[in-house]
């Protein structure tokens, strides 16, 4: 260990005060962390001169056995080098770029008479790639627009000069419907075809307004020369481009060659969205995800994302719009945190995209692992209600009676935020006369948890009662009498404003109407109400049927029981065919029953 300390101390004594990248190695000579610094000496020394707050950082420092470093000219160079080395070595403690989503590009192929088509693979060739586009629908629309304005080939023939001169090809349907001018048979020159390709590339760069101005001028020239048919073709192209321009512009056309970055994060990942603006239109958009490892600051992660995305897409924009200043300095580049105006709107658009990406990634992960969603919702509920335990089992109570008749209560159970119907219970109220919600709630809660206590069953992590302070107070009294108060968290939810009440607290909690915590509580409350009402209705129907059958002479207990099981209500018996009832209790009794019910 002394040799280890001596080695690190020796390195720290000579490491320079220059920008650079440092690498930490473990006992197996494996790189476990790569970092960059404006000042190598200060940054590297800070790991060993003070106690680290983050537990993961403390563990990493204990594993360091060797330090190497590389000096560079500027902080920007340090960012680039760090980024490349992390991708190459994938150290255990570094944030890692999680970038497995392939966005579509439009490529102008490097070949004679270039084709223009959609691709998801950006090859290392001399072709020109435009994008990436976040929406396949949008890129297909743009491709259709281009092919409707300019006749270009879609075939994969090798149109070198020798093959065309040897008449190896024949024109296809595209030629006959005027979508291609037949370069394969030398019916269109490479120069003329190239003019179309150059115009297409200007549109893809976001310069559609310049192209439409040129088309408009050429259209006027043709019209002045009485070449009206050719002018009409250009007019159609002009209108199509103008329509596209008006749809694609999201800000003033004077805003051009601007990068926009936004940032969002959760406990596991950080997300960075990138937009490139040309002539007021978005011509590039992309979002990346970094998996966190140590306690990296959002300024540092945003800086890494800016370097990564600008390098990837070759951006040379001198103006970058950001939500906060990143921990990076770039030569001849201004970082702007807008407070209002069109630049603020561009930042908000980027922020909307990064939030949506985060939501989409979360939904995708939850589809693969449904329990992850349940755990997240329960964790949110735990935080909102300040519970000590994750409420994996929740029980909710509701009372049902109509004008004091047939009072019943229902208890529904959710396990891992899902209904567990086999655990549902209903209760006939035995000790309460008339409509007394509070005493009914007391009896139900007392009976429920006395039984669980007597049978040594596990208790829920949360009890919910449907009602305000009165119902909650009654339920709390039941727990106190069972000596369970304080062992099981309990809340009440009032219907009027969805207030959440806690025992001995007169001030309710109001959860956000869109919060998943409130939605889960509402789902429990509504399910308890449904279950209770259904049980109450069945009870009333059964009692009505029994009382009406009792009034009919000649119907014995066995016949009544069969009718109750089969029909459950007077209405259903009246609607049933006499032959069907006869099969159940016999012809003579069927006639007696139907005639008796008609009198009532």
MARMAR-322388 format. One line per field, with one value per residue (C-alpha): residue number from 1; residue in one letter; chain; y negated, z negated, x. Coordinates in pm, whole numbers, plus 50000, padded with zeros to 5 digits. Example, Ala and Ser with C-alpha at 12.3 -4.5 7.8 and 13.67 -1.06 7.14 Angstrom:
MARMAR-322388
n: 1  2
res: A  S
chain: A  A
c2: 50450  50106
c3: 49220  49286
c1: 51230  51367
end
This chain:
MARMAR-322388
n: 1  2  3  4  5  6  7  8  9  10  11  12  13  14  15  16  17  18  19  20  21  22  23  24  25  26  27  28  29  30  31  32  33  34  35  36  37  38  39  40  41  42  43  44  45  46  47  48  49  50  51  52  53  54  55  56  57  58  59  60  61  62  63  64  65  66  67  68  69  70  71  72  73  74  75  76  77  78  79  80  81  82  83  84  85  86  87  88  89  90  91  92  93  94  95  96  97  98  99  100  101  102  103  104  105  106  107  108  109  110  111  112  113  114  115  116  117  118  119  120  121  122  123  124  125  126  127  128  129  130  131  132  133  134  135  136  137  138  139  140  141  142  143  144  145  146  147  148  149  150  151  152  153  154  155  156  157  158  159  160  161  162  163  164  165  166  167  168  169  170  171  172  173  174  175  176  177  178  179  180  181  182  183  184  185  186  187  188  189  190  191  192  193  194  195  196  197  198  199  200  201  202  203  204  205  206  207  208  209  210  211  212  213  214  215  216  217  218  219  220  221  222  223  224  225  226  227  228  229  230  231  232  233  234  235  236  237  238  239  240  241  242  243  244  245  246  247  248  249  250  251  252  253  254  255  256  257  258  259  260  261  262  263  264  265  266  267  268  269  270  271  272  273  274  275  276  277  278  279  280  281  282  283  284  285  286  287  288  289  290  291  292  293  294  295  296  297  298  299  300  301  302  303  304  305  306  307  308  309  310  311  312  313  314  315  316  317  318  319  320  321  322  323  324  325  326  327  328  329  330  331  332  333  334  335  336  337  338  339  340  341  342  343  344  345  346  347  348  349  350  351  352  353  354  355  356  357  358  359  360  361  362  363  364  365  366  367  368  369  370  371  372  373  374  375  376  377  378  379  380  381  382  383  384  385  386  387  388  389  390  391  392  393  394  395  396  397  398  399  400  401  402  403  404  405  406  407  408  409  410  411  412  413  414  415  416  417  418  419  420  421  422  423  424  425  426  427  428  429  430  431  432  433  434  435  436  437  438  439  440  441  442  443  444  445  446  447  448  449  450  451  452  453  454  455  456  457  458  459  460  461  462  463  464  465  466  467  468  469  470  471  472  473  474  475  476  477  478  479  480  481  482  483  484  485  486  487  488  489  490  491  492  493  494  495  496  497  498  499  500  501  502  503  504  505  506  507  508  509  510  511  512  513  514  515  516  517  518  519  520  521  522  523  524  525  526  527  528  529  530  531  532  533  534  535  536  537  538  539  540  541  542  543  544  545  546  547  548  549  550  551  552  553  554  555  556  557  558  559  560  561  562  563  564  565  566  567  568  569  570  571  572  573  574  575  576  577  578  579  580  581  582  583  584  585  586  587  588  589  590  591  592  593  594  595  596  597  598  599  600
res: X  X  X  X  X  X  X  X  X  X  X  X  X  X  X  X  X  X  X  X  X  X  X  X  X  X  X  X  X  X  X  X  X  X  X  X  X  X  X  X  X  X  X  X  X  X  X  X  X  X  X  X  X  X  X  X  X  X  X  X  X  X  X  X  X  X  X  X  X  X  X  X  X  X  X  X  X  X  X  X  X  X  X  X  X  X  X  X  X  X  X  X  X  X  X  X  X  X  X  X  X  X  X  X  X  X  X  X  X  X  X  X  X  X  X  X  X  X  X  X  X  X  X  X  X  X  X  X  X  X  X  X  X  X  X  X  X  X  X  X  X  X  X  X  X  X  X  X  X  X  X  X  X  X  X  X  X  X  X  X  X  X  X  X  X  X  X  X  X  X  X  X  X  X  X  X  X  X  X  X  X  X  X  X  X  X  X  X  X  X  X  X  X  X  X  X  X  X  X  X  X  X  X  X  X  X  X  X  X  X  X  X  X  X  X  X  X  X  X  X  X  X  X  X  X  X  X  X  X  X  X  X  X  X  X  X  X  X  X  X  X  X  X  X  X  X  X  X  X  X  X  X  X  X  X  X  X  X  X  X  X  X  X  X  X  X  X  X  X  X  X  X  X  X  X  X  X  X  X  X  X  X  X  X  X  X  X  X  X  X  X  X  X  X  X  X  X  X  X  X  X  X  X  X  X  X  X  X  X  X  X  X  X  X  X  X  X  X  X  X  X  X  X  X  X  X  X  X  X  X  X  X  X  X  X  X  X  X  X  X  X  X  X  X  X  X  X  X  X  X  X  X  X  X  X  X  X  X  X  X  X  X  X  X  X  X  X  X  X  X  X  X  X  X  X  X  X  X  X  X  X  X  X  X  X  X  X  X  X  X  X  X  X  X  X  X  X  X  X  X  X  X  X  X  X  X  X  X  X  X  X  X  X  X  X  X  X  X  X  X  X  X  X  X  X  X  X  X  X  X  X  X  X  X  X  X  X  X  X  X  X  X  X  X  X  X  X  X  X  X  X  X  X  X  X  X  X  X  X  X  X  X  X  X  X  X  X  X  X  X  X  X  X  X  X  X  X  X  X  X  X  X  X  X  X  X  X  X  X  X  X  X  X  X  X  X  X  X  X  X  X  X  X  X  X  X  X  X  X  X  X  X  X  X  X  X  X  X  X  X  X  X  X  X  X  X  X  X  X  X  X  X  X  X  X  X  X  X  X  X  X  X  X  X  X  X  X  X  X  X  X  X  X  X  X  X  X  X  X  X  X  X  X  X  X  X  X  X  X  X  X  X  X  X  X  X  X  X  X  X  X  X  X  X  X  X  X  X  X  X  X  X  X  X  X  X  X  X  X  X
chain: A  A  A  A  A  A  A  A  A  A  A  A  A  A  A  A  A  A  A  A  A  A  A  A  A  A  A  A  A  A  A  A  A  A  A  A  A  A  A  A  A  A  A  A  A  A  A  A  A  A  A  A  A  A  A  A  A  A  A  A  A  A  A  A  A  A  A  A  A  A  A  A  A  A  A  A  A  A  A  A  A  A  A  A  A  A  A  A  A  A  A  A  A  A  A  A  A  A  A  A  A  A  A  A  A  A  A  A  A  A  A  A  A  A  A  A  A  A  A  A  A  A  A  A  A  A  A  A  A  A  A  A  A  A  A  A  A  A  A  A  A  A  A  A  A  A  A  A  A  A  A  A  A  A  A  A  A  A  A  A  A  A  A  A  A  A  A  A  A  A  A  A  A  A  A  A  A  A  A  A  A  A  A  A  A  A  A  A  A  A  A  A  A  A  A  A  A  A  A  A  A  A  A  A  A  A  A  A  A  A  A  A  A  A  A  A  A  A  A  A  A  A  A  A  A  A  A  A  A  A  A  A  A  A  A  A  A  A  A  A  A  A  A  A  A  A  A  A  A  A  A  A  A  A  A  A  A  A  A  A  A  A  A  A  A  A  A  A  A  A  A  A  A  A  A  A  A  A  A  A  A  A  A  A  A  A  A  A  A  A  A  A  A  A  A  A  A  A  A  A  A  A  A  A  A  A  A  A  A  A  A  A  A  A  A  A  A  A  A  A  A  A  A  A  A  A  A  A  A  A  A  A  A  A  A  A  A  A  A  A  A  A  A  A  A  A  A  A  A  A  A  A  A  A  A  A  A  A  A  A  A  A  A  A  A  A  A  A  A  A  A  A  A  A  A  A  A  A  A  A  A  A  A  A  A  A  A  A  A  A  A  A  A  A  A  A  A  A  A  A  A  A  A  A  A  A  A  A  A  A  A  A  A  A  A  A  A  A  A  A  A  A  A  A  A  A  A  A  A  A  A  A  A  A  A  A  A  A  A  A  A  A  A  A  A  A  A  A  A  A  A  A  A  A  A  A  A  A  A  A  A  A  A  A  A  A  A  A  A  A  A  A  A  A  A  A  A  A  A  A  A  A  A  A  A  A  A  A  A  A  A  A  A  A  A  A  A  A  A  A  A  A  A  A  A  A  A  A  A  A  A  A  A  A  A  A  A  A  A  A  A  A  A  A  A  A  A  A  A  A  A  A  A  A  A  A  A  A  A  A  A  A  A  A  A  A  A  A  A  A  A  A  A  A  A  A  A  A  A  A  A  A  A  A  A  A  A  A  A  A  A  A  A  A  A  A  A  A  A  A  A  A  A  A  A  A  A  A  A  A  A  A  A  A  A  A  A  A  A  A
c2: 50000  49769  49832  49750  49423  49339  49402  49179  48912  48914  48871  48589  48408  48386  48358  48018  47723  47768  47877  48248  48590  48823  49201  49407  49775  50053  50340  50532  50238  50174  49819  49757  49384  49117  48747  48412  48096  47732  47781  48140  48086  47928  48171  48495  48384  48307  48679  48751  48431  48439  48686  48746  48693  48946  49311  49437  49186  49301  49664  49572  49376  49677  49888  49652  49805  49594  49256  49161  48831  48659  48285  48099  47742  47636  47737  47811  48056  48217  48269  48429  48656  48760  48839  49057  49242  49316  49463  49672  49809  49783  49739  49871  49541  49308  49193  49388  49269  49483  49421  49726  49546  49510  49200  49165  48955  48838  48920  48773  49067  49018  49166  49058  48907  48922  49081  48925  49168  49240  49440  49531  49613  49330  49477  49338  49244  48926  48913  48616  48700  48468  48512  48697  48653  48746  48824  49080  48925  48584  48718  48915  48600  48409  48685  48682  48304  48324  48595  48405  48091  48246  48549  48773  49142  49409  49704  49855  49880  49802  49501  49459  49309  49638  49823  49544  49531  49910  49877  50120  49971  49892  49620  49739  49633  49334  49184  49234  49067  48781  48855  48913  48762  49077  49020  49398  49357  49025  48833  48596  48459  48499  48118  48067  48346  48191  47857  48036  48212  47882  47730  48036  48006  47639  47740  48006  47747  47534  47282  47354  46981  46912  47199  47082  46728  46868  47077  46772  46561  46837  46874  46501  46524  46816  46636  46325  46549  46690  47038  47082  47464  47462  47166  47360  47649  47405  47244  47583  47628  47278  47329  47663  47510  47208  47436  47645  47332  47196  47528  47578  47230  47225  46885  46576  46663  46424  46681  46902  47131  47165  47470  47528  47768  47864  48090  48321  48598  48853  49057  49297  49099  48756  48656  48389  48270  48095  47882  47701  47398  47260  46981  47015  47386  47698  47898  48135  48282  48551  48665  48866  49038  49068  49337  49182  49341  49092  48763  48568  48214  48123  47851  48111  48358  48084  47985  48345  48367  48042  48163  48507  48377  48090  48329  48592  48352  48127  47813  47491  47265  46965  46922  47189  47154  47341  47361  47288  47236  47568  47655  47608  47321  47326  47095  46819  46953  46760  46943  46773  46843  46661  46507  46408  46377  46622  46773  46856  47026  47233  47343  47434  47640  47829  47878  48019  48271  48379  48427  48635  48848  48913  49012  49240  49414  49464  49608  49839  49967  50017  50221  50458  50463  50383  50402  50107  49881  50005  49947  49596  49504  49649  49464  49143  49219  49295  48960  48762  48911  48928  49301  49497  49807  49857  49921  50255  50350  50086  50142  49902  49888  49747  49757  49806  49757  49604  49420  49628  49966  50263  50085  50258  50179  50284  50336  50357  50455  50340  50524  50359  50092  50354  50485  50818  50922  51248  51039  50813  50833  50704  50652  50652  50376  50542  50288  49972  49877  49629  49431  49362  49345  49286  49577  49802  49713  49783  50128  50227  50122  50276  50612  50619  50564  50752  51060  50997  50943  51259  51468  51313  51200  50920  50568  50333  50050  49801  49774  49538  49449  49289  48971  48666  48596  48772  49109  49089  49015  49317  49548  49411  49482  49844  49879  49721  49968  50250  50094  50068  49689  49572  49913  49870  49536  49421  49138  49020  48881  48637  48636  48263  48136  48465  48346  48592  48590  48725  48815  48520  48275  48031  47903  48133  48219  48131  48346  48232  48338  48507  48683  49060  49075  48909  49123  49440  49319  49230  49570  49740  49517  49572  49948  49966  49765  49992  50309  50179  50054  50385  50580  50340  50373  50751  50748  50522  50735  51053  50909  50776  51114  51300  51065  51095  51472  51492  51322  51599  51903  52241  52161  52350  52282  52509  52345  52001  52099  52227  51907  51689  51868  51863  51514  51297  51041  51018  50841  51133  51387  51183  51164  51537  51781  51990  52310  52216  52157  52482  52676  52532  52575  52760  52649  52593  52392  52190  52084  51997  51785  51589  51523  51420  51175  51018  50926  50734
c3: 50000  49926  50278  50413  50220  50329  50695  50682  50479  50733  51022  50844  50782  51152  51321  51501  51472  51835  51997  52060  52003  51712  51687  51368  51370  51124  51001  51327  51529  51662  51715  51471  51525  51782  51713  51864  51691  51756  51505  51471  51144  50959  51089  51030  50690  50576  50579  50318  50110  49976  49877  50163  50091  50347  50229  50581  50613  50279  50396  50727  50557  50335  50650  50826  50865  51145  51312  51671  51840  52179  52222  52496  52629  52514  52310  52631  52735  52389  52438  52778  52656  52346  52561  52799  52520  52330  52646  52704  52351  52195  51837  51557  51372  51668  51794  52110  52426  52484  52851  53009  53188  53560  53711  54086  54317  54675  54882  55214  55339  55470  55819  56178  56193  55811  55651  55348  55099  54732  54531  54166  54218  54258  54443  54452  54822  55028  55044  54887  54587  54457  54126  53909  53903  53586  53782  54064  54176  54219  54409  54644  54704  54788  55026  55201  55231  55390  55639  55730  55811  55975  56206  56070  56116  55859  56040  55918  56262  56286  56519  56613  56953  57112  57012  57147  57478  57518  57480  57188  57041  57143  57004  56740  56622  56435  56772  56921  56625  56645  56308  56478  56796  56907  56834  56873  57251  57275  57295  57020  56986  56664  56646  56659  56404  56180  56173  56025  55767  55660  55609  55409  55183  55119  55009  54778  54628  54540  54823  54989  55007  55226  55457  55483  55569  55853  55980  55966  56166  56427  56449  56528  56795  56965  56953  57113  57396  57444  57326  57114  57083  56937  56716  56583  56477  56286  56129  55983  55843  55697  55525  55380  55238  55095  54923  54776  54663  54473  54289  54203  54065  53684  53627  53820  54140  54015  53749  53932  53851  53484  53258  52982  52692  52403  52103  51886  51643  51390  51132  51388  51710  51862  52195  52439  52741  53035  53304  53587  53729  54080  54223  53936  54000  53818  54053  53795  53473  53246  52883  52694  52355  52111  51842  51521  51317  51066  50938  51263  51276  51537  51665  51731  51900  52121  52224  52323  52521  52708  52812  52911  53124  53291  53384  53509  53734  53827  53692  53710  53572  53386  53172  52932  52740  52407  52091  51871  51931  51986  51834  52162  52359  52740  52956  53133  53004  52799  52551  52507  52236  52381  52152  52411  52783  53069  52933  52612  52822  52998  52660  52542  52858  52789  52424  52540  52757  52482  52235  52488  52557  52183  52153  52458  52320  51986  52151  52365  52059  51871  52157  52129  51749  51634  51265  51321  51386  51076  50862  51002  50929  50576  50514  50621  50384  50103  50155  50183  49865  49678  49611  49449  49664  50030  50030  50211  50058  50029  49893  49953  49776  49887  49737  49939  49841  49993  49749  49470  49618  49656  49527  49649  49676  49926  49898  50216  50226  50468  50475  50669  50788  50947  50826  50642  50673  50486  50177  50206  49910  49841  49504  49386  49126  48806  48523  48691  48738  49016  49238  49015  49232  48944  48727  49034  49123  48764  48764  49104  49027  48680  48811  49097  48892  48583  48805  48966  48619  48474  48768  48766  49125  49267  49271  49572  49607  49660  49575  49772  49661  49897  49716  49536  49177  49023  49192  49137  48766  48730  48905  48691  48373  48487  48530  48187  48021  48190  48075  48441  48472  48587  48731  49053  49241  49311  49520  49628  49970  49991  50313  50356  50429  50398  50073  49895  49516  49255  48894  48653  48934  49024  49333  49634  49898  50260  50513  50872  51076  51333  51079  51095  50715  50718  51013  50820  50509  50726  50894  50553  50433  50751  50742  50376  50465  50762  50560  50271  50491  50681  50354  50218  50529  50522  50156  50223  50521  50316  50027  50262  50430  50098  49964  50278  50293  49924  50006  50256  50103  50232  50288  50049  49931  50194  50481  50348  50327  50687  50813  50617  50759  51115  51147  50851  50911  50956  51288  51435  51321  51484  51810  51813  52024  51819  51969  51842  51486  51510  51590  51271  51015  51200  51408  51130  50910  51211  51281  50912  50902  51220  51125  50774  50901  51144  50852  50676
c1: 50000  50291  50424  50079  50063  50417  50329  50018  50201  50487  50241  50057  50386  50472  50130  50118  49876  49759  49432  49421  49270  49350  49298  49267  49372  49285  49504  49442  49575  49223  49103  48817  48768  48858  48816  48905  49022  49102  49384  49506  49695  49403  49142  49332  49463  49108  49026  49293  49306  48949  48678  48437  48066  47946  47976  48054  48337  48484  48476  48641  48921  49001  49046  49292  49640  49786  49730  49811  49738  49756  49814  49622  49611  49263  48962  48773  49046  49022  48646  48700  48979  48784  48481  48683  48866  48543  48388  48700  48754  48402  48533  48318  48270  48215  47877  47814  47644  47336  47264  47104  46821  46881  46723  46661  46879  46840  47145  47257  47463  47815  47765  47696  47346  47310  47007  46835  46684  46611  46864  46925  47291  47539  47835  48186  48185  48178  47799  47620  47399  47128  46955  46903  46528  46334  46016  46005  45676  45842  46141  45913  45710  46028  46142  45803  45828  46171  46073  45755  45957  46263  46264  46543  46607  46520  46680  47010  47175  47543  47511  47875  47942  48053  47734  47511  47700  47663  47282  47275  46955  46599  46373  46124  45779  45929  46025  45680  45506  45760  45923  46261  46406  46591  46962  47008  46957  47139  46809  46926  47277  47478  47508  47131  47077  47344  47156  46856  47074  47233  46887  46779  47084  47006  46655  46800  47036  46734  46778  46444  46362  46665  46571  46209  46329  46543  46249  46024  46267  46313  45933  45897  46168  45992  45659  45813  45938  45584  45700  45392  45392  45744  45653  45351  45577  45799  45494  45391  45743  45739  45403  45513  45833  45652  45402  45687  45873  45574  45535  45901  45980  45948  46112  46214  46408  46678  46773  47020  47311  47217  47252  46997  47057  46828  46875  46664  46749  46631  46820  46967  47010  47065  46907  47026  46832  46998  46835  47013  46835  46886  46673  46429  46370  46485  46702  46853  46723  46860  46842  47103  47099  47388  47381  47509  47786  47931  47790  47838  47704  47443  47680  47947  47708  47562  47914  47992  47669  47740  48085  47950  47663  47848  48128  47887  47696  47986  47822  48027  47753  47893  47582  47450  47124  47131  46912  47218  47589  47768  48103  48290  48442  48452  48661  48466  48133  47875  47650  47312  47054  46749  46489  46228  46159  46206  46527  46343  46073  46339  46479  46127  46076  46399  46297  45964  46151  46390  46102  45910  46218  46260  45893  45918  46228  46054  45742  45954  46141  45814  45669  45963  45936  45579  45679  45911  45612  45429  45736  45779  45416  45435  45762  45589  45300  45545  45718  45393  45245  45579  45544  45825  45764  45681  45301  45309  44972  44699  44348  44058  43718  43381  43028  42708  42343  42032  41809  41956  41855  42088  42401  42717  43086  43351  43724  43932  44297  44569  44900  45185  44938  44708  44369  44390  44025  44065  44144  43837  43595  43243  43077  42715  42692  42567  42589  42455  42092  42015  42252  42554  42865  43107  42996  42975  43335  43443  43279  43424  43781  43765  43636  43885  44199  44087  44065  44405  44553  44392  44513  44864  44821  45038  44894  44887  45139  44855  44484  44257  43904  43656  43552  43681  43779  43475  43526  43903  43852  43620  43868  44152  43951  43911  44288  44345  44108  44301  44631  44736  44735  45076  45163  44961  44953  44598  44450  44106  44011  43718  43517  43453  43804  43995  44153  44381  44340  44584  44493  44514  44590  44309  44490  44443  44699  44615  44800  44846  44542  44768  44992  45011  44983  44639  44527  44615  44427  44126  44138  44128  43843  43639  43695  43584  43273  43193  43245  43034  42748  42733  42712  42449  42230  42251  42146  41848  41739  41766  41565  41297  41268  41250  40981  40766  40801  40711  40380  40288  40121  40232  40603  40827  41185  41350  41163  41256  41623  41625  41461  41704  42006  41877  41726  41835  41554  41176  41220  41418  41158  40880  41076  41164  40952  40709  40853  41200  41069  40869  41185  41332  41049  40770  40469  40219  40454  40575  40214  40157  40476  40404  40040  40146  40410  40164  39936  40213
end
